[in-house]
């Protein structure tokens, strides 16, 4: 997704009354101004490592949202154990 499409999506969500939270590069004031809340990650990272830098804050966000909602992140409901034998 291009930057302009992402900005357009944020603006569309805001126009519909949504709260927006984003993981952005440090210093990206244009996108930060559009978001209600943001998590900033370092910019000076090799492109190949960028996904790893973004995944960590997203995992922590998901963990703490589950805890806040009273869910046990280590025991998600509707998760069934399965075994695949070849």
C-alpha positions, -999 to 999 in steps of 0.1 A, spaced: 0 0 0 14 34 -9 18 62 15 -9 83 -1 -34 53 0 -26 48 37 -32 85 45 -64 83 25 -75 53 45 -67 70 78 -87 101 67 -117 78 56 -117 61 90 -116 94 109 -145 107 88 -165 78 100 -157 85 136 -131 58 142 -103 62 167 -70 57 149 -37 43 163 -7 37 141 28 25 142 49 51 124 85 60 118 100 86 142 96 121 129 67 113 106 48 144 117 24 143 87 9 109 96 12 115 133 -10 146 130 -38 124 115 -37 97 142 -53 99 176 -24 79 191 8 66 176 37 43 184 70 55 170 97 32 158 133 41 148 139 51 112 176 42 109 171 5 103 180 -16 72 149 -22 51 151 -59 56 148 -55 94 118 -30 92 91 -57 96 108 -70 127 109 -35 142 71 -30 135 61 -65 148 73 -60 183 52 -30 193 22 -46 175 26 -77 196 29 -58 228 -1 -37 218 -22 -68 212 -10 -84 245 -19 -53 266 -53 -49 248 -62 -85 257 -51 -79 293 -71 -47 295 -102 -65 281 -98 -92 308 -87 -119 284 -59 -143 291 -35 -139 261 -20 -173 269 -54 -190 266 -73 -176 237 -109 -189 235 -120 -209 205 -85 -222 200 -84 -260 195 -53 -281 196 -47 -300 164 -21 -325 153 -12 -331 117 4 -365 109 20 -371 75 
